[in-house]
Amino acid sequence: MTVRILQFGVTGQLARELLGQAKDFDVEITALSRAEADFADPQSVVARLQDAKPDLVILAAAYTAVDLAETEPELAFRVNAETPAAIAVALGQQGSALVQISTDYVFDGAKGRPYVEADAPAPLNVYGASKFEGEQRILAVCPRALILRTSWVVSSHGKNFVKTMLRLAGEGKSLKVVDDQFGRPTAARDLARFILSQAERLSKAPAGDAVFGVCHFANAGEVSWKGFAEGIFDLALGANAPTVGASATADWPAPAVRPMRGTLDTTKLENVFGVTPRPWREALVEVVAELQSEQRSAA
Ligand SMILES: NC(=O)c1ccc[n+]([C@@H]2O[C@H](COP(=O)([O-])OP(=O)(O)OC[C@H]3O[C@@H](n4cnc5c(N)ncnc54)[C@H](OP(=O)(O)O)[C@@H]3O)[C@@H](O)[C@H]2O)c1
């Protein structure tokens, strides 16, 4: 059975990977860009659902500017909570299944151990609070919704840590990277392939099925930003990798406070879906190889 998917978001990291990987799965994706469905305007987005009768809706559009959100809270909440909630109300009535992506930033990072789905969120910043409100409002009205929390998303496109680190290394600057914040890097491709691999199951599962509710997805392995930077340089630059100095979060005052250790536990993913995400280093190999091949073709 070909699963008919309506996807919000076209240009983002996850959105592009969903579209790029779809060929390997029995799915047909219709994707709407911001110009076609602006999440700043909930009613116009809901109007897009009226004629579509998708088996599954994937929200790959989100307000992701973590620092900027501190000065644009109203917009962040509209895009990350109000519009997803309005979509969920419509889907709750229509009966279609929904996948929303959330974040490790719903947690305050003070637990001292990886977070399981049953842990109470306590976001430290506006972005995290807007995503958590989105989760709650969706789950309150749409019984066939899967909220996938993920962390430290990277790919060969868009803005992300891998691209920033390689740009800085290319500029030959001495590098100091935060060594006291920990998490699990996640390839947008792995997340996309997981969602697509579950599309048929999600589209058929009845309300109350274990596939719905909150679940964590992140590549395996906990690391600090400094350790992640070293892993990136090791893969991309080998013997020419620059030395990375350690710095503390306190050395980089930013508008939004980040969790120190928002690491996600993925045991539920393994139990419910039978999926064990591969180590982040393995996933990173593909991201780095793609960036290097793009660089070679541009040269
Ligand atoms: N990136 C991370 O490290 C990270 C970590 C944890 C969780 N997540 C979550 O994972 C999901 C995917 O993240 P990502 O990294 O793919 O994000 P991304 O690369 O920043 O892409 C965000 C997407 O949302 C769209 N968008 C933004 N504002 C919009 C609006 N008002 N109306 C419609 N579309 C809008 C963007 O479109 P334009 O190109 O037009 O701006 C873009 O397609 C998000 O839900 C995010 O919260 C991300």
Ligand as a Chemical Component Dictionary entry (heavy atoms), coordinates in Angstrom:
data_LIG
# 
_chem_comp.id                   LIG 
_chem_comp.type                 NON-POLYMER 
_chem_comp.pdbx_formal_charge   0 
_chem_comp.three_letter_code    LIG 
# 
loop_
_chem_comp_atom.comp_id 
_chem_comp_atom.atom_id 
_chem_comp_atom.alt_atom_id 
_chem_comp_atom.type_symbol 
_chem_comp_atom.charge 
_chem_comp_atom.model_Cartn_x 
_chem_comp_atom.model_Cartn_y 
_chem_comp_atom.model_Cartn_z 
_chem_comp_atom.pdbx_ordinal 
LIG N1  N1  N 0  18.126 21.353 14.225 1  
LIG C1  C1  C 0  18.262 20.774 15.417 2  
LIG O1  O1  O 0  19.353 20.657 15.965 3  
LIG C2  C2  C 0  17.055 20.200 16.108 4  
LIG C3  C3  C 0  17.212 19.616 17.380 5  
LIG C4  C4  C 0  16.103 19.066 18.005 6  
LIG C5  C5  C 0  14.870 19.106 17.395 7  
LIG N2  N2  N 1  14.739 19.687 16.176 8  
LIG C6  C6  C 0  13.414 19.736 15.544 9  
LIG O2  O2  O 0  13.473 18.973 14.344 10 
LIG C7  C7  C 0  12.592 19.511 13.363 11 
LIG C8  C8  C 0  13.331 19.701 12.065 12 
LIG O3  O3  O 0  14.419 20.584 12.288 13 
LIG P1  P1  P 0  15.384 21.030 11.111 14 
LIG O4  O4  O 0  16.762 20.992 11.650 15 
LIG O5  O5  O -1 15.021 20.309 9.877  16 
LIG O6  O6  O 0  14.952 22.573 10.987 17 
LIG P2  P2  P 0  15.432 23.635 9.929  18 
LIG O7  O7  O 0  16.491 23.081 9.053  19 
LIG O8  O8  O 0  15.676 24.902 10.672 20 
LIG O9  O9  O 0  14.139 23.814 9.019  21 
LIG C9  C9  C 0  12.990 24.415 9.510  22 
LIG C10 C10 C 0  11.939 24.351 8.421  23 
LIG O10 O10 O 0  10.770 25.018 8.906  24 
LIG C11 C11 C 0  10.349 25.963 7.948  25 
LIG N3  N3  N 0  9.709  27.097 8.573  26 
LIG C12 C12 C 0  10.215 27.974 9.466  27 
LIG N4  N4  N 0  9.283  28.907 9.776  28 
LIG C13 C13 C 0  8.178  28.566 9.074  29 
LIG C14 C14 C 0  6.867  29.115 8.948  30 
LIG N5  N5  N 0  6.520  30.248 9.608  31 
LIG N6  N6  N 0  5.971  28.524 8.145  32 
LIG C15 C15 C 0  6.302  27.412 7.443  33 
LIG N7  N7  N 0  7.523  26.838 7.495  34 
LIG C16 C16 C 0  8.433  27.416 8.308  35 
LIG C17 C17 C 0  11.633 26.390 7.236  36 
LIG O11 O11 O 0  11.291 26.976 6.010  37 
LIG P3  P3  P 0  12.171 28.177 5.372  38 
LIG O12 O12 O 0  13.351 27.508 4.715  39 
LIG O13 O13 O 0  11.231 28.833 4.427  40 
LIG O14 O14 O 0  12.606 29.063 6.510  41 
LIG C18 C18 C 0  12.330 25.048 7.121  42 
LIG O15 O15 O 0  11.816 24.307 6.029  43 
LIG C19 C19 C 0  12.024 20.785 13.990 44 
LIG O16 O16 O 0  10.764 20.510 14.515 45 
LIG C20 C20 C 0  12.978 21.120 15.116 46 
LIG O17 O17 O 0  12.333 21.822 16.165 47 
LIG C21 C21 C 0  15.806 20.224 15.510 48 
# 
loop_
_chem_comp_bond.comp_id 
_chem_comp_bond.atom_id_1 
_chem_comp_bond.atom_id_2 
_chem_comp_bond.value_order 
_chem_comp_bond.pdbx_ordinal 
LIG N1  C1  SING 1  
LIG C1  O1  DOUB 2  
LIG C1  C2  SING 3  
LIG C2  C3  SING 4  
LIG C2  C21 DOUB 5  
LIG C3  C4  DOUB 6  
LIG C4  C5  SING 7  
LIG C5  N2  DOUB 8  
LIG N2  C6  SING 9  
LIG N2  C21 SING 10 
LIG C6  O2  SING 11 
LIG C6  C20 SING 12 
LIG O2  C7  SING 13 
LIG C7  C8  SING 14 
LIG C7  C19 SING 15 
LIG C8  O3  SING 16 
LIG O3  P1  SING 17 
LIG P1  O4  DOUB 18 
LIG P1  O5  SING 19 
LIG P1  O6  SING 20 
LIG O6  P2  SING 21 
LIG P2  O7  DOUB 22 
LIG P2  O8  SING 23 
LIG P2  O9  SING 24 
LIG O9  C9  SING 25 
LIG C9  C10 SING 26 
LIG C10 O10 SING 27 
LIG C10 C18 SING 28 
LIG O10 C11 SING 29 
LIG C11 N3  SING 30 
LIG C11 C17 SING 31 
LIG N3  C12 SING 32 
LIG N3  C16 SING 33 
LIG C12 N4  DOUB 34 
LIG N4  C13 SING 35 
LIG C13 C14 SING 36 
LIG C13 C16 DOUB 37 
LIG C14 N5  SING 38 
LIG C14 N6  DOUB 39 
LIG N6  C15 SING 40 
LIG C15 N7  DOUB 41 
LIG N7  C16 SING 42 
LIG C17 O11 SING 43 
LIG C17 C18 SING 44 
LIG O11 P3  SING 45 
LIG P3  O12 DOUB 46 
LIG P3  O13 SING 47 
LIG P3  O14 SING 48 
LIG C18 O15 SING 49 
LIG C19 O16 SING 50 
LIG C19 C20 SING 51 
LIG C20 O17 SING 52 
# 
